[in-house]
Amino acid sequence: MTKKRKLPFECIVCDEEPQKVKNPFSGESVTIPPDAVAVYDVIMGEQFVKNTDWTRVRKGIDWFIKHEPEAYGVLLD
């Protein structure tokens, strides 16, 4: 990743290298940069929260559509 992208919400970017992420429903996978992994983790984590913040989920999905359209198609569409 050459430049830092503005994230849709506060989240922790743990890694420095791209990671391979697998869609748990389709089994397809894609390699995405660390900031995208962090956003994806928040989106997926919202599934396990009693009071899901759908605004936050929508912001994350919109961010993926803009910044990682191929990964969006594999992981979230």
Backbone as ProteinMPNN parsed JSONL, in Angstrom:
{"seq_chain_A": "MTKKRKLPFECIVCDEEPQKVKNPFSGESVTIPPDAVAVYDVIMGEQFVKNTDWTRVRKGIDWFIKHEPEAYGVLLD", "coords_chain_A": {"N_chain_A": [[0.853, -1.169, 0.0], [0.735, 2.084, -0.973], [-0.166, 4.68, -0.305], [-1.829, 6.238, 2.464], [-5.155, 5.547, 3.156], [-8.267, 7.156, 3.832], [-10.198, 5.876, 6.344], [-13.513, 4.465, 6.804], [-14.48, 4.53, 9.353], [-13.367, 4.453, 12.775], [-10.882, 2.09, 13.272], [-8.712, -0.689, 13.977], [-5.711, -1.221, 12.388], [-3.889, -3.941, 11.957], [-1.874, -5.396, 10.595], [0.978, -5.199, 8.329], [1.37, -6.139, 5.846], [-0.345, -7.26, 2.865], [-3.253, -9.394, 3.133], [-4.691, -12.623, 2.666], [-8.072, -13.126, 2.333], [-10.968, -14.954, 3.057], [-14.197, -15.537, 1.803], [-16.714, -16.483, 3.925], [-19.049, -17.704, 3.124], [-19.143, -18.265, 0.327], [-16.662, -19.348, -0.124], [-14.769, -18.301, -1.796], [-11.718, -16.426, -2.24], [-9.634, -13.517, -1.692], [-6.851, -11.332, -1.966], [-6.117, -8.664, 0.094], [-5.233, -5.278, 1.084], [-3.861, -4.229, 4.318], [-5.477, -2.15, 5.533], [-7.957, -2.576, 4.369], [-8.519, -5.123, 5.299], [-8.938, -4.557, 8.007], [-11.256, -2.935, 7.884], [-13.035, -4.784, 6.728], [-13.073, -6.731, 8.763], [-14.404, -5.32, 10.791], [-16.921, -4.918, 9.582], [-17.788, -7.599, 9.287], [-17.696, -8.391, 11.95], [-19.795, -6.987, 13.057], [-21.971, -8.62, 12.647], [-22.131, -10.239, 14.825], [-22.891, -8.772, 16.96], [-25.267, -7.725, 19.306], [-26.862, -5.372, 19.0], [-26.669, -4.404, 16.112], [-24.873, -2.005, 14.278], [-26.059, -0.631, 11.68], [-25.561, 1.6, 10.128], [-22.838, 1.923, 10.326], [-22.013, -0.475, 9.122], [-22.965, -0.017, 6.515], [-21.391, 2.216, 5.784], [-18.887, 0.986, 5.744], [-19.239, -0.911, 3.674], [-19.742, 0.818, 1.517], [-17.244, 2.072, 1.431], [-15.648, -0.093, 0.652], [-16.706, -0.578, -1.927], [-15.843, 1.714, -3.244], [-12.982, 1.773, -2.841], [-11.958, -0.858, -3.003], [-13.143, -2.475, -5.204], [-13.078, -5.018, -6.544], [-12.545, -6.802, -4.452], [-14.781, -6.278, -2.905], [-16.776, -7.43, -4.518], [-16.104, -10.117, -4.266], [-16.041, -10.615, -1.479], [-18.198, -9.296, -0.16], [-20.482, -8.845, -1.724]], "CA_chain_A": [[0.0, 0.0, 0.0], [1.629, 3.219, -1.108], [-0.652, 5.85, 0.414], [-2.792, 5.947, 3.517], [-6.512, 5.898, 2.761], [-9.16, 7.519, 4.926], [-11.086, 4.763, 6.654], [-14.884, 4.933, 7.008], [-14.716, 4.607, 10.796], [-12.163, 4.112, 13.535], [-10.604, 0.667, 13.42], [-7.297, -0.982, 14.191], [-5.019, -1.895, 11.29], [-2.885, -4.726, 12.685], [-0.79, -5.927, 9.772], [1.655, -4.299, 7.4], [1.371, -6.807, 4.545], [-1.666, -7.72, 2.416], [-3.686, -10.681, 3.664], [-5.694, -13.364, 1.901], [-9.302, -13.212, 3.113], [-11.895, -15.893, 2.437], [-15.623, -15.338, 2.042], [-17.148, -17.681, 4.648], [-20.24, -18.276, 2.509], [-18.86, -18.786, -1.013], [-15.37, -20.017, -0.144], [-13.832, -17.551, -2.636], [-10.798, -15.604, -1.466], [-8.984, -12.408, -2.366], [-5.805, -10.707, -1.162], [-6.414, -7.245, 0.262], [-4.283, -4.571, 1.944], [-4.196, -4.243, 5.751], [-6.596, -1.282, 5.914], [-9.18, -3.235, 3.922], [-8.754, -6.227, 6.251], [-9.5, -3.953, 9.22], [-12.642, -2.537, 7.587], [-13.782, -6.031, 6.552], [-13.26, -7.346, 10.084], [-15.463, -4.579, 11.499], [-18.196, -5.244, 8.93], [-18.166, -8.974, 9.639], [-17.901, -8.451, 13.389], [-21.119, -6.446, 13.382], [-22.94, -9.72, 12.609], [-22.157, -10.93, 16.103], [-23.251, -7.801, 17.989], [-26.717, -7.741, 19.523], [-27.444, -4.17, 18.389], [-25.838, -4.112, 14.954], [-24.856, -0.619, 13.8], [-26.183, -0.763, 10.231], [-24.924, 2.769, 9.514], [-21.415, 1.578, 10.264], [-21.881, -1.517, 8.1], [-23.16, 0.637, 5.214], [-20.196, 3.02, 5.516], [-17.824, 0.046, 5.388], [-19.537, -1.457, 2.352], [-19.514, 1.901, 0.549], [-15.792, 2.246, 1.343], [-15.147, -1.199, -0.166], [-17.115, -0.357, -3.312], [-14.998, 2.776, -3.786], [-11.539, 1.53, -2.761], [-11.61, -2.256, -3.287], [-14.334, -3.02, -5.864], [-12.956, -6.454, -6.811], [-12.693, -7.483, -3.166], [-16.199, -6.144, -2.546], [-17.503, -8.437, -5.265], [-15.77, -11.456, -3.746], [-16.259, -10.779, -0.035], [-19.371, -8.666, 0.454], [-21.627, -8.705, -2.62]], "C_chain_A": [[0.898, 1.231, 0.0], [1.142, 4.458, -0.38], [-1.715, 5.444, 1.415], [-4.174, 6.436, 3.086], [-7.336, 6.245, 3.995], [-10.148, 6.373, 5.127], [-12.481, 5.288, 6.989], [-15.271, 5.1, 8.477], [-13.419, 4.23, 11.49], [-12.047, 2.594, 13.644], [-9.102, 0.468, 13.513], [-6.744, -1.768, 13.007], [-3.82, -2.613, 11.916], [-1.67, -5.112, 11.85], [-0.155, -4.842, 8.914], [1.66, -4.868, 5.979], [-0.053, -7.19, 4.16], [-1.966, -9.12, 2.947], [-4.709, -11.316, 2.727], [-6.909, -13.562, 2.808], [-10.299, -14.06, 2.338], [-13.337, -15.548, 2.804], [-16.149, -16.606, 2.718], [-18.352, -18.374, 4.014], [-19.941, -18.93, 1.161], [-17.572, -19.603, -1.072], [-14.342, -19.332, -1.035], [-12.92, -16.722, -1.741], [-10.159, -14.548, -2.354], [-7.93, -11.849, -1.417], [-6.06, -9.212, -1.126], [-5.405, -6.599, 1.215], [-4.768, -4.518, 3.392], [-5.366, -3.341, 6.145], [-7.93, -1.893, 5.499], [-9.52, -4.423, 4.824], [-9.418, -5.675, 7.509], [-10.961, -3.562, 9.011], [-13.516, -3.78, 7.443], [-14.074, -6.694, 7.899], [-14.354, -6.644, 10.879], [-16.826, -4.916, 10.905], [-18.671, -6.631, 9.356], [-18.447, -9.122, 11.131], [-19.261, -7.93, 13.818], [-22.193, -7.527, 13.366], [-23.143, -10.363, 13.975], [-22.54, -10.023, 17.27], [-24.767, -7.756, 18.091], [-27.398, -6.564, 18.828], [-26.561, -3.717, 17.232], [-25.997, -2.656, 14.528], [-24.861, -0.664, 12.267], [-25.6, 0.428, 9.493], [-23.439, 2.492, 9.324], [-21.152, 0.529, 9.185], [-21.988, -0.886, 6.706], [-21.947, 1.477, 4.819], [-19.036, 2.124, 5.086], [-18.016, -0.541, 4.001], [-19.28, -0.398, 1.275], [-18.017, 2.148, 0.348], [-15.196, 1.153, 0.453], [-15.493, -1.004, -1.634], [-16.195, 0.672, -3.978], [-13.524, 2.362, -3.895], [-11.102, 0.12, -3.157], [-12.778, -2.947, -3.998], [-14.254, -4.52, -6.165], [-13.167, -7.251, -5.522], [-14.133, -7.398, -2.674], [-17.013, -7.24, -3.223], [-17.288, -9.849, -4.738], [-16.242, -11.625, -2.307], [-17.633, -10.316, 0.468], [-20.61, -8.595, -0.433], [-22.497, -9.933, -2.568]], "O_chain_A": [[1.734, 1.39, 0.89], [1.961, 5.227, 0.123], [-2.408, 4.442, 1.24], [-4.341, 7.593, 2.7], [-7.122, 5.688, 5.072], [-10.841, 5.959, 4.198], [-12.621, 6.435, 7.413], [-16.275, 5.738, 8.795], [-12.484, 3.744, 10.854], [-12.984, 1.91, 14.053], [-8.322, 1.356, 13.168], [-7.244, -2.841, 12.669], [-2.86, -1.976, 12.349], [-0.551, -5.147, 12.363], [-0.672, -3.732, 8.79], [1.928, -4.143, 5.021], [-0.886, -7.421, 5.036], [-1.06, -9.922, 3.178], [-5.491, -10.621, 2.079], [-6.792, -14.096, 3.91], [-10.458, -13.909, 1.127], [-13.652, -15.3, 3.968], [-16.044, -17.692, 2.149], [-18.639, -19.525, 4.342], [-20.427, -20.026, 0.881], [-17.404, -20.445, -1.954], [-13.175, -19.722, -1.044], [-13.293, -16.358, -0.626], [-10.14, -14.658, -3.579], [-8.104, -11.891, -0.198], [-6.201, -8.566, -2.165], [-4.8, -7.277, 2.045], [-5.949, -4.738, 3.662], [-6.168, -3.717, 7.0], [-8.927, -1.74, 6.205], [-10.695, -4.691, 5.078], [-10.365, -6.272, 8.02], [-11.806, -3.83, 9.866], [-14.622, -3.823, 7.982], [-15.187, -7.161, 8.142], [-15.143, -7.296, 11.563], [-17.779, -5.171, 11.641], [-19.827, -6.806, 9.74], [-19.329, -9.883, 11.531], [-19.816, -8.377, 14.821], [-23.23, -7.367, 14.01], [-24.188, -10.954, 14.248], [-22.519, -10.445, 18.426], [-25.465, -7.749, 17.077], [-28.404, -6.746, 18.142], [-25.799, -2.759, 17.362], [-27.111, -2.142, 14.432], [-23.806, -0.728, 11.636], [-25.182, 0.29, 8.344], [-22.867, 2.798, 8.277], [-20.186, 0.633, 8.429], [-21.187, -1.192, 5.823], [-21.523, 1.458, 3.663], [-18.29, 2.467, 4.169], [-17.059, -0.654, 3.235], [-18.672, -0.689, 0.245], [-17.572, 2.402, -0.771], [-14.348, 1.429, -0.394], [-14.652, -1.241, -2.501], [-15.818, 0.513, -5.139], [-12.893, 2.581, -4.929], [-9.971, -0.065, -3.606], [-13.346, -3.9, -3.464], [-15.259, -5.221, -6.052], [-13.884, -8.252, -5.512], [-14.646, -8.352, -2.089], [-17.836, -7.898, -2.587], [-18.2, -10.674, -4.767], [-16.785, -12.672, -1.955], [-18.167, -10.886, 1.42], [-21.696, -8.306, 0.068], [-23.513, -10.0, -3.26]]}, "name": "protein", "num_of_chains": 1, "seq": "MTKKRKLPFECIVCDEEPQKVKNPFSGESVTIPPDAVAVYDVIMGEQFVKNTDWTRVRKGIDWFIKHEPEAYGVLLD"}
